[in-house]
Amino acid sequence: MTNKWWQDAVVYQIYPRSFLDTNQDGIGDLPGIISKLDYLKDLEVNCLWLCPVYRSPGKDNGYDISDYTDINPEFGTLSDMDLLIREAGQRGIKIIMDLVINHTSDQHPWFLKSKDKNSPYRDYYFWKEDTNGKPPNNWTGFFGGKTWSKDPGSGDWYLHLFAKEQPDLNYHNPAVIEEIKSILKFWLDKGIAGFRCDVINILWKESLNDGRKRLILTGSEHYISKQRNHDILKTLRKDVLDLYDCFTVGETVFITPEDARDFILPERKELDMIFSFEHMETDQIIVKWFKTKFKPKKLFQTLIKWQKELPWNANYLENHDQPRSVSRFGNDGKHREVSAKMLAVLLLTLRGTPFIYQGQELGMTGFDFQSMEDIRDVESINIHRLAKSLHIPKKIRWQMIRRTSRDNARTPFQWSDENYAGFTKETPWIKVNGNYKRIHAKEQIKNPDSVLTFYKKLIALRKNSVVLRKGSFTSVYYDKNIFVYKRTYEEESILVLLNFSDRKIEYQSSGSVLFTNYKRELYDGVLNPYEGLLLQL
């Protein structure tokens, strides 16, 4: 069976604000991405996912959109975007964009017009008149706060599952769906190759009734993965997406593999892939802010489940919303380089499409901020405020933010050991990680043993291996530190052995070494600390 192009792709996620600043305002921009297309081509990625570059007030770093068909001046212009699409295409690189359609900015013209009770835009959002001074229901939101805010002018309430500057769209109104179709067509006609769909399984609010009280997300039973949500996706697919050679990958919250199949099975004609979260929840207690000691065995078990139960996975270990993987699942101290390489082996040998987040290919680590004054993430600020109101001690509050804040992954890309890591010549919008003097692309490009060089070799191996691109997945063995699985296509098999510990471990196998992240003698029978080893069977 022939793979579709997006199944053979290696996708590289760019957080434009932190990638490269060319106009020296401290904020990354589209010309910065264009200037580094050769770097990305040399890495051998063939698809870029851009986090939002639309016009936005920036209350949630672009996930609050005020104009879906224009570029935020901080990043450049529509002409810059056209040039990026064209220049990337000349290098064999496709572009996908973030599609944020659960909510808009409160500065979007639709919302501003909707404040008028007689406007046709009134029903683009969820508005409720104030009757008793209390919010219309008891729902709680994704950023740890309330989900209803009052419009100062009218005193009416509006719904927002995220920040108060991000009012939710009302898909009970067919006009909203038609607006979304127009947005999709606009960008697909410009030549983009698809969309990463933000929180795409919460579009449909079944009702606005009170929810069962929960520790998190009271009311979520009224909007997570409802049937009409599926109907919306089918409509977008039939009326727009199927008319183009594009793909969609959905960010889907609180779903099981069974739920996921309803979104991605080809016969369902909804999404092509989904990002699951369960493997990202293996080091937490109930909510992500309460971390436990990472136990690799839990990660292995979760990955096995999703590999077995979905026909195709969108594989990732970090992104703009998650802490750096080497600091979370590896060892960012003594074993930073080898553990970053070992995690690369995991990511690029699982069945599915791999997504690499900017800086992951360098082994960039979690931030080294010193206080809340350094934090820019609205979610982190809200959670810290909530924790303070609950009288959680200051030391514990800071530990929560330090380990889990989305700002861990949003520090500027470390291009060189020059001032501000070569990201900008002016003060950046967020602090640079202090380790940029020793972890940066300029050094790694010329270093044959660097994490970056390793990624290049491993991506090339994957592209040339039908087993790694198409093969089946079979779990062979795992314990508290060791994960062994097999990829098989027709008569050929590759065994993948991963050591998540800092000690040598003996193994038995009759395969020949195909690839490893260690310079080593071919001594069969020992896995080095944090080694990722591929054996040809």
C-alpha positions in Angstrom: 0.0 0.0 0.0 1.4 3.4 -1.0 1.8 6.0 1.7 0.3 9.4 1.3 2.9 12.2 1.2 2.1 13.3 4.8 2.8 9.8 6.0 6.3 9.9 4.6 6.9 13.5 5.8 9.1 14.6 8.7 7.3 17.7 10.1 9.2 20.6 11.8 7.2 22.9 14.0 8.2 26.5 14.1 7.2 28.9 16.9 7.7 32.1 14.8 8.0 34.5 17.7 11.1 32.6 18.9 12.7 31.4 15.7 14.7 34.3 14.3 14.4 38.1 14.4 15.6 39.9 11.3 14.1 43.4 11.9 15.6 43.7 15.4 12.4 44.2 17.4 13.1 41.2 19.6 10.4 39.1 18.0 10.9 36.4 15.4 9.5 37.0 11.9 8.7 35.4 8.6 11.8 36.8 6.9 13.8 35.0 9.6 12.1 31.7 8.7 12.8 32.3 5.0 16.5 33.0 5.7 16.8 29.6 7.4 15.1 27.5 4.8 18.4 26.0 3.7 19.1 25.0 7.3 15.8 23.2 7.4 16.4 21.6 4.0 19.8 20.4 5.2 18.0 18.8 8.2 15.9 17.0 5.6 12.5 18.0 7.0 10.0 18.4 4.2 7.0 20.0 6.0 6.9 23.0 8.3 4.1 23.7 10.8 3.8 27.4 11.6 2.2 28.4 14.9 -0.2 31.3 14.3 1.1 34.2 12.3 -2.3 35.9 11.8 -3.2 39.3 13.1 -3.6 39.2 16.8 -3.4 41.3 19.9 -1.1 38.7 21.4 -3.0 37.9 24.6 -2.2 34.2 24.0 0.8 34.6 21.7 -1.3 34.5 18.5 -3.9 32.0 19.5 -6.3 34.9 19.8 -6.9 35.9 16.2 -8.3 39.2 15.1 -8.0 38.6 11.3 -7.6 35.1 9.8 -6.6 36.4 6.4 -3.8 38.8 7.2 -0.4 38.5 8.9 0.5 40.1 12.2 2.8 43.0 11.4 5.2 41.7 14.1 5.9 38.8 11.8 5.8 40.6 8.4 3.3 40.9 5.6 1.1 38.7 3.3 3.8 39.2 0.7 6.3 37.7 3.1 4.0 34.7 3.6 3.6 34.3 -0.1 7.4 34.4 -0.5 7.9 31.8 2.3 5.4 29.4 0.7 7.2 29.9 -2.7 10.8 29.6 -1.4 9.9 26.6 0.8 8.3 24.9 -2.2 11.4 25.4 -4.3 13.2 23.4 -1.6 10.7 20.6 -1.5 9.2 21.9 1.8 5.5 22.2 2.3 3.8 24.6 4.8 0.9 23.8 7.2 -0.6 26.5 9.4 -2.3 26.6 12.8 -6.1 26.7 12.5 -7.6 28.2 15.6 -11.4 28.1 15.1 -12.8 27.3 18.6 -12.4 30.9 19.5 -11.3 34.3 18.1 -9.8 37.4 19.7 -12.2 39.7 21.4 -10.8 42.3 19.0 -12.0 40.4 15.9 -14.6 42.4 13.9 -17.1 39.6 14.4 -16.9 39.9 18.1 -16.9 43.7 18.2 -20.0 43.7 16.0 -21.6 40.9 18.1 -21.9 43.3 21.1 -24.8 44.9 19.3 -27.8 42.7 20.2 -29.4 43.5 16.8 -26.3 42.6 14.8 -26.3 39.5 12.6 -23.0 38.7 14.3 -24.6 38.4 17.7 -25.0 34.6 17.3 -21.5 34.1 16.1 -20.7 33.8 19.9 -22.4 32.7 23.1 -24.0 35.7 24.7 -26.3 35.6 27.7 -28.0 38.5 29.4 -27.2 39.1 33.1 -30.2 38.1 35.3 -28.8 37.7 38.8 -25.3 39.0 38.7 -23.9 35.4 38.4 -22.3 33.7 35.4 -24.7 31.7 33.3 -23.2 28.3 34.4 -20.6 26.8 36.6 -18.1 25.9 33.9 -14.3 26.2 34.6 -11.8 26.8 31.9 -8.6 25.5 30.4 -6.4 28.2 31.8 -7.6 27.6 35.4 -10.2 30.4 35.6 -13.8 31.3 34.9 -15.4 30.8 31.5 -17.8 33.8 31.5 -16.9 37.4 31.4 -19.1 40.5 31.2 -19.0 43.0 28.4 -18.5 46.4 30.2 -20.8 48.2 27.8 -23.9 46.0 27.9 -23.3 44.0 31.1 -24.0 40.8 29.1 -22.0 37.7 29.6 -20.0 35.9 26.9 -18.4 32.4 27.0 -14.7 31.7 26.7 -13.1 28.4 27.5 -9.7 29.9 27.5 -8.6 33.5 28.3 -11.3 36.2 28.5 -9.8 37.7 25.4 -10.7 34.5 23.5 -14.5 34.3 23.1 -15.8 30.9 21.8 -17.5 30.7 18.4 -21.0 29.4 18.2 -21.3 26.6 15.7 -25.0 26.4 16.2 -25.0 29.2 13.7 -24.4 27.9 10.1 -22.9 31.2 9.1 -19.9 30.5 11.3 -19.2 27.3 9.4 -19.4 29.2 6.1 -16.9 31.8 7.5 -14.5 28.9 8.4 -14.8 27.5 4.9 -13.7 30.8 3.4 -10.7 30.9 5.7 -9.6 27.4 4.6 -10.0 28.2 1.0 -8.1 31.5 1.3 -4.9 29.8 2.6 -5.2 26.6 0.5 -5.4 28.7 -2.6 -2.2 30.4 -1.5 -0.5 27.0 -1.6 -0.3 25.8 1.9 -0.5 22.0 2.4 -2.8 21.7 5.4 -3.6 22.7 8.9 -2.8 21.8 12.5 -6.3 22.2 14.1 -6.2 23.7 17.6 -8.4 22.1 20.3 -10.5 20.8 17.4 -12.7 18.4 19.4 -14.4 21.0 21.5 -16.1 23.1 18.8 -19.7 22.0 19.5 -21.3 23.1 22.8 -24.2 20.7 23.2 -25.8 22.8 25.9 -24.9 25.6 28.3 -26.2 23.7 31.4 -24.3 23.5 34.6 -21.7 20.7 34.6 -20.8 18.0 37.1 -18.3 19.5 39.5 -14.8 18.3 38.7 -11.3 19.2 39.9 -10.6 20.4 36.3 -12.9 21.5 33.5 -16.3 21.4 35.2 -18.8 21.4 32.3 -16.6 19.6 29.8 -19.2 16.8 29.3 -21.2 19.3 27.4 -18.6 20.0 24.7 -15.8 17.4 24.4 -16.0 15.2 21.2 -19.7 15.6 20.6 -21.4 14.1 17.5 -22.1 17.5 16.0 -18.3 18.2 16.3 -17.8 15.2 14.0 -20.4 16.6 11.6 -18.6 19.9 11.4 -15.3 18.2 10.5 -17.1 16.1 7.9 -18.6 19.2 6.3 -15.2 21.0 6.2 -13.6 18.0 4.7 -16.3 17.4 2.0 -16.8 21.0 1.0 -13.2 22.3 1.1 -10.3 20.0 2.2 -11.0 17.2 -0.2 -10.7 19.6 -3.1 -6.9 20.0 -2.3 -3.9 17.8 -1.8 -3.7 18.7 1.9 -3.8 17.1 5.3 -5.1 17.9 8.8 -3.8 17.0 12.2 -6.0 17.8 15.1 -5.1 18.7 18.7 -7.7 16.7 20.6 -8.1 16.9 24.3 -9.3 14.2 26.8 -9.8 11.4 24.2 -9.2 7.7 24.2 -7.8 5.7 21.2 -11.4 4.7 20.5 -12.4 8.3 20.4 -9.4 9.0 18.2 -10.4 6.4 15.6 -13.7 8.3 15.2 -11.7 11.3 14.1 -9.1 9.7 11.8 -10.3 6.5 10.2 -10.2 7.1 6.5 -13.8 6.1 6.0 -14.9 8.7 8.5 -13.5 11.5 6.3 -12.8 13.9 9.1 -9.1 14.4 10.1 -6.0 12.6 8.9 -4.1 12.4 12.2 -4.5 13.6 15.8 -2.1 14.6 18.5 -2.9 12.5 21.6 -1.9 13.7 25.1 -1.9 10.5 27.1 1.9 10.0 26.8 2.3 13.6 27.9 0.4 12.8 31.1 2.5 10.0 32.3 4.5 12.2 34.7 1.6 14.1 36.3 -1.1 13.7 39.0 -4.6 14.5 37.5 -3.4 17.9 36.0 -0.2 18.7 34.3 0.9 21.3 37.0 1.4 18.5 39.6 4.3 16.5 38.4 5.6 13.2 39.6 8.9 11.6 39.1 9.2 10.4 35.5 8.9 6.6 35.2 9.8 5.5 31.7 7.7 2.3 32.0 4.5 4.4 32.0 5.6 6.2 28.8 6.4 2.8 27.1 3.0 1.4 28.1 1.1 4.4 26.7 3.1 4.5 23.5 2.4 0.8 22.9 -1.3 1.3 23.4 -1.6 4.1 20.9 0.7 2.4 18.4 -1.5 -0.7 18.5 -4.9 0.9 18.5 -4.5 3.6 15.8 -3.7 2.9 12.1 -1.4 6.0 12.1 0.0 8.3 14.8 1.2 11.8 14.9 4.3 11.2 17.0 5.8 14.0 19.1 7.8 14.5 22.4 7.6 18.2 22.7 5.9 21.3 21.2 5.1 24.9 22.0 2.8 23.8 24.8 5.1 21.1 26.4 8.4 21.3 28.3 11.6 20.3 26.5 11.8 16.5 26.1 15.5 16.1 27.1 14.8 17.9 30.4 11.6 15.8 30.9 12.2 12.3 29.6 16.0 12.3 29.3 18.9 13.7 31.3 19.8 17.4 30.6 22.9 17.2 32.7 25.8 14.8 32.2 23.9 12.8 29.6 22.2 15.6 27.7 23.6 14.8 24.3 23.2 11.0 24.3 19.7 11.2 25.9 18.6 13.8 23.3 19.8 11.4 20.6 18.1 8.4 22.2 14.8 10.4 22.3 15.3 11.1 18.6 15.6 7.4 17.9 12.3 6.9 19.7 10.5 9.7 17.9 11.8 8.7 14.4 11.3 5.0 14.6 7.7 4.8 15.9 5.0 4.1 13.3 3.5 7.4 12.2 4.5 10.9 11.1 7.2 12.4 13.4 6.9 16.1 14.5 10.1 17.8 15.6 9.8 21.0 17.5 12.3 23.8 16.8 15.5 23.4 18.9 14.7 19.8 19.7 17.3 18.8 17.1 19.9 20.7 19.1 18.9 19.1 22.5 17.7 22.5 23.8 16.7 22.3 27.4 14.0 23.7 29.7 14.3 27.3 30.8 16.5 28.7 33.6 14.2 31.6 34.5 14.6 33.0 38.0 11.1 34.4 38.9 7.6 35.1 37.7 8.8 38.4 36.2 10.5 36.3 33.5 7.3 34.5 32.6 5.3 35.6 29.5 2.8 32.6 29.2 -0.8 33.7 30.0 -1.7 30.2 31.2 1.3 30.1 33.6 0.5 33.5 35.0 -3.2 32.5 35.5 -2.2 29.2 37.2 0.3 30.9 39.5 -2.4 33.5 40.5 -4.9 30.7 41.2 -2.3 28.7 43.2 -1.5 31.8 45.2 -5.2 32.3 46.0 -5.3 28.7 47.2 -2.4 29.4 49.6 -0.1 27.0 47.9 3.4 27.9 49.2 5.6 30.2 47.1 8.3 27.6 46.6 5.9 24.9 45.4 4.2 27.5 43.1 7.5 28.3 41.5 8.4 24.6 41.1 5.1 24.1 39.3 5.8 26.9 36.9 9.5 25.9 36.4 8.7 22.3 35.5 5.6 22.8 33.5 5.2 26.3 32.0 4.8 26.5 28.2 7.6 29.1 28.3 10.0 26.1 28.7 9.7 25.6 24.9 9.3 29.2 23.9 12.7 30.6 24.6 14.6 31.9 21.5 16.2 29.4 19.2 19.9 29.1 20.0 21.6 29.9 16.7 25.1 30.8 18.0 27.1 31.8 21.0 26.7 35.5 20.0 24.7 37.9 22.2 21.1 36.7 22.6 22.1 33.4 21.0 22.1 35.0 17.5 18.3 35.3 17.7 18.2 39.1 17.7 20.5 42.0 18.4 18.0 43.7 20.6 16.3 42.6 23.9 14.2 39.5 23.0 10.5 39.3 23.9 11.4 36.5 26.3 14.7 35.6 27.9 17.3 33.4 26.2 18.3 30.2 28.0 21.6 30.9 29.6 23.2 27.7 28.2 23.2 29.1 24.7 27.0 29.6 24.9 27.5 25.8 24.7 24.2 24.6 23.1 23.8 26.3 19.7 23.4 25.5 16.0 26.6 27.1 14.7 28.7 24.7 16.7 26.6 21.6 16.0 26.5 22.2 12.2 30.2 21.5 12.0 30.4 18.9 14.8 30.1 15.4 13.4 29.0 14.0 16.8 26.4 16.7 17.6 22.8 16.1 18.3 22.0 18.1 15.1 24.2 15.9 13.0 22.6 12.8 14.6 19.1 14.0 13.6 20.2 14.5 10.0 21.6 11.0 9.8 18.6 9.5 11.4 16.1 11.4 9.3 18.0 10.3 6.2 17.9 6.7 7.4 14.2 6.9 7.9 13.6 8.3 4.5 15.6 5.5 2.9 14.0 2.8 5.0 10.6 1.4 3.8 10.5 -0.5 7.1 10.6 2.7 9.2 8.2 4.5 7.0 5.6 1.8 6.3 6.3 -1.1 8.6 4.1 -2.5 11.4 4.8 -2.0 15.1 5.3 -4.8 17.5 6.2 -4.4 21.2 8.9 -7.0 22.1 9.9 -6.1 25.7 9.9 -3.4 28.2 10.6 -2.9 31.9 11.2 0.1 34.1 14.0 1.5 31.9 14.3 -0.6 28.7 11.9 -0.4 25.7 12.3 -2.8 22.8 10.0 -2.9 19.7 10.2 -4.2 16.2 9.2 -2.6 12.9 8.5 -5.0 10.1 7.7 -4.6 6.4 7.2 -7.8 4.3 10.4 -9.9 5.0 12.5 -7.1 6.6 12.6 -6.2 10.3 14.4 -3.6 12.4 14.6 -4.0 16.2 14.7 -0.8 18.2 16.3 -0.9 21.7 16.1 2.1 24.0 17.9 2.5 27.4 16.3 5.3 29.5 18.7 4.8 32.4 22.2 6.1 33.2 23.7 2.6 33.5 24.8 -0.1 31.1 22.4 -2.9 30.5 23.0 -6.3 28.9 20.8 -7.6 26.2 20.7 -10.6 23.8 20.1 -10.3 20.1 21.4 -11.9 16.9 20.8 -8.7 14.8 23.6 -6.6 13.2 24.0 -2.9 14.3 22.3 -0.6 11.9 22.4 2.7 13.8 23.3 3.9 17.3 23.8 7.2 19.1 27.1 6.1 20.6 30.6 5.9 19.1 31.3 2.3 20.1 32.9 -0.9 19.3 30.4 -3.4 18.0 30.2 -5.3 21.3 27.0 -7.2 21.1 25.2 -7.5 24.4 25.5 -4.1 26.1 23.3 -1.1 25.9 25.1 2.0 27.0 23.5 4.7 29.2 20.7 6.4 27.3 21.5 4.5 24.1 19.2 4.1 21.2 20.2 1.2 19.1 18.7 -0.1 15.8 19.5 -3.7 14.8 18.9 -5.1 11.4 17.3 -8.6 11.8 
